[in-house]
Amino acid sequence: MSARDVTTLPKVEEFTSDPANVDQVVQSLIRTGGVVIRNAVPQAALDIIEKDTRPYIEADKPWEGDFFPPETRRVYGLAGKSPEFIKSVVANPLYQAVCDVILKSEFKCWIGQKLETSSSPPQLNNTIVFSIGPGARKQELHRDDMIHHNYHTAITPDEYNMGRETGIGFFVAAKKTTMANGATRFIPGSHLWDGMEPPNEDLAHFAELNPGDAFIMLSSCYHGGSANTTKDEERLIYSCFMTKGYLRQEENQYLANPLGKVRQYPTELQKLIGYQVSNPFLGWLDLDDPRKALYGEEWDGKGIDLF
């Protein structure tokens, strides 16, 4: 065991889903890296999402490799499969408020003698439903921001800055999630560690949730799905990650979701999925709003300010 022990780890706090809690949640994430949100998604929404996705869960095949145990089933491309998932999970008001604080980027640059200020809002990074069946082994602890080659230096919470993160995850329990049936485990405070310090299983905290509860976690935290040691319990989780608007999305939203499905969403959700420009000048289509791809000849936009 390393010099660290569980007595030195920060406490994992719990909050209600009231968006007014955003500042407290952000400060808790800075200290701990993960928080539990009680009653984040209503049961009616959970039921609709399961109805939408259960056929895909049943049709999925075991992962060929070691990253996911063979008892795990997954569903991807949720923008094209379950509008309720996008509405109730991805667009959860408290989660999006947290992402806006931590992941939104402001940038200043000179264009001649004019100082331009550009804003890049967060965008959807991935969408996955996880169904972990009995007998599944634990997943190895890892950091999800490895996809963006995000290297860390060791800091204290007082030294934390908002530019450090490349992603934030949101895990919603569709069924009761316990240590026994595979609850997400993570190491509190590991988002503050040096990038070369390996994870230590002895430090893991299990995010046990009731249906509708959620776990918000910074992508820089060591975490992983746990072993399902039960005989007959499914661990069913609805998950998504957001990332910075100027980074490549982990799940290619433009290929994963049919344009006709995305077109049915309101403008703000289309932008959240990725159909927006990250200013300055990133992600345009014909020097225009990428939503133009959704509407073709019916597009009536008049161009956008690329700064």
C-alpha positions as CSV (number, residue, x, y, z in Angstrom):
1,M,0.0,0.0,0.0
2,S,1.2,3.5,-0.8
3,A,1.8,6.3,1.7
4,R,-1.8,7.3,1.2
5,D,-4.6,5.7,3.2
6,V,-8.3,6.1,3.5
7,T,-8.1,8.3,6.5
8,T,-6.4,11.0,4.4
9,L,-9.0,11.0,1.6
10,P,-11.6,13.8,1.2
11,K,-15.2,13.0,2.1
12,V,-17.6,12.2,-0.8
13,E,-20.6,14.5,-0.3
14,E,-24.2,14.2,-1.3
15,F,-26.6,16.9,-2.7
16,T,-30.1,17.2,-3.9
17,S,-30.7,17.8,-7.6
18,D,-31.6,21.5,-7.2
19,P,-29.6,23.5,-9.8
20,A,-29.2,26.2,-7.1
21,N,-26.6,23.8,-5.6
22,V,-24.2,24.3,-8.5
23,D,-21.6,26.3,-6.6
24,Q,-21.5,23.8,-3.7
25,V,-21.2,20.9,-6.0
26,V,-18.4,22.5,-8.0
27,Q,-16.5,23.2,-4.8
28,S,-17.0,19.7,-3.6
29,L,-15.8,18.3,-7.0
30,I,-12.6,20.4,-6.7
31,R,-11.9,18.8,-3.3
32,T,-13.0,15.3,-4.0
33,G,-13.5,14.7,-7.7
34,G,-16.9,13.0,-7.3
35,V,-20.3,13.8,-5.7
36,V,-23.6,11.9,-5.2
37,I,-26.8,13.6,-6.4
38,R,-30.0,12.2,-4.8
39,N,-33.2,12.0,-6.9
40,A,-31.6,13.4,-10.0
41,V,-33.9,11.7,-12.5
42,P,-37.6,10.6,-11.9
43,Q,-38.7,7.0,-12.1
44,A,-41.0,7.7,-15.1
45,A,-38.0,8.9,-17.1
46,L,-35.9,5.8,-16.1
47,D,-38.7,3.5,-17.3
48,I,-39.0,5.2,-20.7
49,I,-35.2,5.0,-21.2
50,E,-35.2,1.3,-20.3
51,K,-38.0,0.7,-22.8
52,D,-36.1,2.5,-25.5
53,T,-32.8,0.7,-24.9
54,R,-33.7,-2.8,-23.6
55,P,-33.8,-4.2,-27.1
56,Y,-30.3,-2.9,-27.8
57,I,-29.0,-4.2,-24.5
58,E,-30.3,-7.7,-25.4
59,A,-28.8,-7.5,-28.8
60,D,-25.3,-6.4,-27.7
61,K,-22.4,-8.9,-27.8
62,P,-19.6,-9.4,-25.3
63,W,-16.6,-7.1,-25.6
64,E,-13.6,-8.8,-27.3
65,G,-10.8,-7.8,-25.0
66,D,-10.1,-7.0,-21.3
67,F,-11.5,-3.5,-20.8
68,F,-15.1,-4.7,-20.2
69,P,-16.0,-8.0,-18.7
70,P,-18.0,-10.3,-21.0
71,E,-21.1,-10.1,-18.7
72,T,-21.4,-6.4,-19.6
73,R,-23.8,-5.2,-22.3
74,R,-23.8,-1.6,-23.7
75,V,-25.9,0.7,-25.7
76,Y,-24.3,3.7,-27.5
77,G,-25.6,6.5,-29.8
78,L,-28.4,7.5,-27.4
79,A,-29.3,10.7,-29.2
80,G,-30.6,8.5,-32.0
81,K,-32.2,5.9,-29.8
82,S,-33.7,7.6,-26.7
83,P,-34.8,11.2,-26.7
84,E,-35.7,10.7,-23.0
85,F,-32.1,9.9,-22.3
86,I,-30.9,13.1,-23.8
87,K,-33.6,15.1,-22.1
88,S,-33.4,13.6,-18.6
89,V,-29.8,12.5,-18.4
90,V,-27.6,14.6,-20.7
91,A,-29.6,17.8,-20.2
92,N,-30.0,17.4,-16.5
93,P,-30.0,21.0,-15.2
94,L,-27.7,20.6,-12.3
95,Y,-25.2,18.5,-14.3
96,Q,-25.2,21.0,-17.2
97,A,-24.7,23.9,-14.8
98,V,-21.7,22.1,-13.3
99,C,-20.2,21.4,-16.7
100,D,-20.7,25.0,-17.8
101,V,-18.7,26.2,-14.8
102,I,-15.8,23.8,-15.1
103,L,-15.6,23.1,-18.9
104,K,-16.7,26.3,-20.6
105,S,-13.7,28.2,-22.0
106,E,-13.2,31.9,-22.7
107,F,-10.4,33.0,-25.0
108,K,-9.0,36.4,-26.0
109,C,-7.0,37.1,-29.2
110,W,-5.9,40.1,-31.2
111,I,-7.2,40.5,-34.8
112,G,-5.3,43.5,-35.9
113,Q,-6.0,46.2,-33.3
114,K,-9.2,44.6,-32.1
115,L,-9.2,42.3,-29.1
116,E,-11.8,39.6,-29.7
117,T,-13.3,37.5,-26.9
118,S,-14.5,34.0,-27.9
119,S,-16.5,31.5,-25.9
120,S,-16.5,27.7,-26.2
121,P,-19.3,26.0,-24.4
122,P,-19.1,22.3,-23.4
123,Q,-20.3,19.6,-25.8
124,L,-21.5,16.0,-25.4
125,N,-18.5,13.5,-25.2
126,N,-20.2,10.1,-25.1
127,T,-23.5,8.3,-24.2
128,I,-23.5,4.8,-22.9
129,V,-26.0,2.5,-21.1
130,F,-24.2,-0.1,-19.0
131,S,-25.9,-3.4,-18.0
132,I,-23.5,-5.4,-15.8
133,G,-24.7,-8.9,-15.2
134,P,-24.0,-11.4,-12.3
135,G,-20.5,-12.8,-12.4
136,A,-18.8,-9.8,-14.0
137,R,-15.3,-9.1,-12.8
138,K,-14.2,-5.6,-11.8
139,Q,-12.9,-3.2,-14.4
140,E,-9.4,-1.9,-13.9
141,L,-9.2,1.6,-12.4
142,H,-8.4,4.2,-15.0
143,R,-8.8,7.9,-15.9
144,D,-11.2,8.8,-18.7
145,D,-9.3,11.9,-19.6
146,M,-6.6,9.7,-21.0
147,I,-8.4,10.0,-24.3
148,H,-7.4,13.6,-24.5
149,H,-3.8,12.9,-23.4
150,N,-4.4,15.1,-20.4
151,Y,-1.3,15.0,-18.3
152,H,-1.6,16.0,-14.6
153,T,0.8,17.6,-12.1
154,A,0.1,17.1,-8.4
155,I,-1.7,20.1,-6.8
156,T,-3.8,20.9,-3.8
157,P,-7.5,21.9,-3.9
158,D,-6.4,25.6,-3.3
159,E,-4.2,25.4,-6.5
160,Y,-7.0,24.0,-8.7
161,N,-7.9,25.9,-11.8
162,M,-10.9,25.5,-14.2
163,G,-8.7,24.7,-17.2
164,R,-7.5,21.4,-15.7
165,E,-10.4,19.2,-16.7
166,T,-11.3,17.8,-20.1
167,G,-14.5,16.0,-19.1
168,I,-17.1,15.4,-16.5
169,G,-19.2,12.2,-16.2
170,F,-22.8,11.7,-15.1
171,F,-23.9,8.2,-14.0
172,V,-27.6,7.7,-13.2
173,A,-28.7,4.5,-11.5
174,A,-31.7,2.9,-13.3
175,K,-31.7,0.1,-10.7
176,K,-30.4,0.0,-7.1
177,T,-26.6,0.1,-7.4
178,T,-24.5,-1.5,-4.6
179,M,-21.0,-2.6,-3.9
180,A,-22.2,-6.2,-4.4
181,N,-23.7,-5.7,-7.9
182,G,-20.9,-3.6,-9.4
183,A,-21.3,0.1,-8.2
184,T,-18.8,2.5,-9.8
185,R,-15.8,2.8,-7.5
186,F,-13.4,5.8,-7.6
187,I,-10.5,7.2,-5.6
188,P,-11.6,10.5,-4.0
189,G,-9.0,13.2,-4.6
190,S,-7.2,11.3,-7.3
191,H,-7.9,14.1,-9.8
192,L,-5.3,16.1,-7.8
193,W,-2.5,13.5,-8.1
194,D,0.5,13.5,-10.4
195,G,-0.2,11.8,-13.8
196,M,2.3,9.1,-13.2
197,E,1.0,8.0,-9.8
198,P,-0.9,4.6,-10.3
199,P,-4.2,3.8,-8.7
200,N,-4.5,1.9,-5.4
201,E,-7.6,-0.3,-4.9
202,D,-7.4,0.1,-1.2
203,L,-8.4,3.7,-1.6
204,A,-11.6,3.1,-3.6
205,H,-15.0,4.5,-2.6
206,F,-18.1,2.8,-4.0
207,A,-20.8,5.2,-5.3
208,E,-23.9,3.3,-4.1
209,L,-27.1,4.7,-5.6
210,N,-30.9,4.2,-5.4
211,P,-32.8,4.4,-8.7
212,G,-32.8,7.9,-10.0
213,D,-29.7,8.9,-8.0
214,A,-26.6,10.1,-9.9
215,F,-22.9,10.3,-9.5
216,I,-21.0,13.2,-11.0
217,M,-17.3,12.6,-11.5
218,L,-14.4,14.5,-13.0
219,S,-12.7,12.5,-15.9
220,S,-9.4,12.9,-14.1
221,C,-10.4,10.6,-11.3
222,Y,-9.3,7.0,-11.1
223,H,-12.5,4.9,-11.4
224,G,-14.0,1.7,-12.8
225,G,-17.0,-0.5,-12.7
226,S,-16.9,-3.1,-9.9
227,A,-17.4,-6.8,-9.8
228,N,-21.0,-8.0,-9.7
229,T,-20.8,-10.8,-7.1
230,T,-24.6,-11.3,-6.9
231,K,-26.5,-14.3,-8.4
232,D,-29.4,-12.4,-10.0
233,E,-28.9,-8.6,-9.9
234,E,-28.4,-6.4,-13.0
235,R,-26.5,-3.2,-12.4
236,L,-28.1,-0.8,-14.9
237,I,-26.6,2.6,-15.4
238,Y,-27.3,5.4,-17.8
239,S,-24.1,7.4,-18.3
240,C,-22.7,10.3,-20.3
241,F,-19.7,12.5,-20.3
242,M,-19.3,16.2,-21.4
243,T,-16.1,17.6,-22.7
244,K,-14.7,21.0,-23.8
245,G,-16.1,22.4,-27.0
246,Y,-12.8,22.5,-28.7
247,L,-11.8,18.9,-28.1
248,R,-12.6,15.9,-30.2
249,Q,-15.7,14.0,-28.9
250,E,-15.0,10.4,-27.7
251,E,-18.1,9.1,-29.4
252,N,-18.5,10.5,-32.9
253,Q,-21.9,12.0,-32.5
254,Y,-22.2,12.9,-36.2
255,L,-21.8,9.3,-37.3
256,A,-23.5,7.6,-34.3
257,N,-26.8,9.4,-34.7
258,P,-29.0,9.7,-37.8
259,L,-29.5,13.4,-38.9
260,G,-33.2,12.9,-39.0
261,K,-33.2,12.0,-35.3
262,V,-31.0,14.9,-34.2
263,R,-33.2,17.3,-36.3
264,Q,-36.1,16.5,-34.0
265,Y,-34.4,17.9,-31.0
266,P,-34.8,21.6,-29.9
267,T,-31.9,23.9,-30.9
268,E,-30.2,23.9,-27.5
269,L,-30.0,20.1,-27.4
270,Q,-28.7,20.0,-31.0
271,K,-25.9,22.3,-29.9
272,L,-25.2,20.2,-26.8
273,I,-24.8,17.1,-29.0
274,G,-22.2,19.0,-31.0
275,Y,-23.9,20.9,-33.7
276,Q,-22.5,24.3,-32.8
277,V,-19.3,26.3,-33.5
278,S,-16.6,26.5,-30.8
279,N,-15.5,30.1,-31.3
280,P,-13.2,31.2,-32.8
281,F,-13.8,29.3,-36.1
282,L,-13.9,25.7,-34.9
283,G,-16.5,23.3,-36.4
284,W,-18.1,25.4,-39.1
285,L,-19.8,23.9,-42.2
286,D,-19.4,26.1,-45.3
287,L,-18.4,28.9,-43.0
288,D,-21.8,28.6,-41.4
289,D,-23.5,27.0,-38.4
290,P,-23.1,23.1,-38.6
291,R,-26.9,22.8,-37.9
292,K,-27.1,23.5,-41.6
293,A,-26.4,19.8,-42.1
294,L,-29.6,18.9,-40.3
295,Y,-31.9,21.0,-42.5
296,G,-30.4,21.0,-45.9
297,E,-32.2,23.3,-48.3
298,E,-34.6,24.2,-45.6
299,W,-31.9,25.9,-43.6
300,D,-32.8,29.5,-43.1
301,G,-29.8,30.6,-41.0
302,K,-28.2,33.8,-42.0
303,G,-24.6,32.9,-41.0
304,I,-23.0,33.2,-37.6
305,D,-20.3,35.2,-35.9
306,L,-17.3,32.9,-36.0
307,F,-15.6,34.9,-33.2
